[in-house]
């Protein structure tokens, strides 16, 4: 699957294996490659004298962090995503489950 939007282009290759214990124990892996991420961050930053909206500021922060954790390959950044049977989410081998739990705690489980 390939997605395109303005300056960002991504490609996704994924697999999923469901265990007999049910979807809560699902294991899977995906490789995502994103190009144009840095350009998208720059395009979203407010211009001098402008105030960023909360959504815009959150998006710039999230995309900046995403750019930092990606593995530079070719003209883009690659992310290897894995879910484990014990409920962890790994991004390029690093467990990001605590970050997700922290976000859920801060937002009360609500998505913005």
HELIX and SHEET records of a PDB file:
HELIX    1   1 UNK A   23  UNK A   25  5                                   3    
HELIX    2   2 UNK A   37  UNK A   44  1                                   8    
HELIX    3   3 UNK A   54  UNK A   69  1                                  16    
HELIX    4   4 UNK A   97  UNK A  107  1                                  11    
SHEET    1   A 5 UNK A   2  UNK A   5  0                                        
SHEET    2   A 5 UNK A   8  UNK A  17 -1                                        
SHEET    3   A 5 UNK A  27  UNK A  35 -1                                        
SHEET    4   A 5 UNK A  76  UNK A  83 -1                                        
SHEET    5   A 5 UNK A  71  UNK A  73 -1                                        
SHEET    1   B 6 UNK A   2  UNK A   5  0                                        
SHEET    2   B 6 UNK A   8  UNK A  17 -1                                        
SHEET    3   B 6 UNK A  27  UNK A  35 -1                                        
SHEET    4   B 6 UNK A  76  UNK A  83 -1                                        
SHEET    5   B 6 UNK A  89  UNK A  91 -1                                        
SHEET    6   B 6 UNK A  94  UNK A  95 -1                                        
END                                                                             
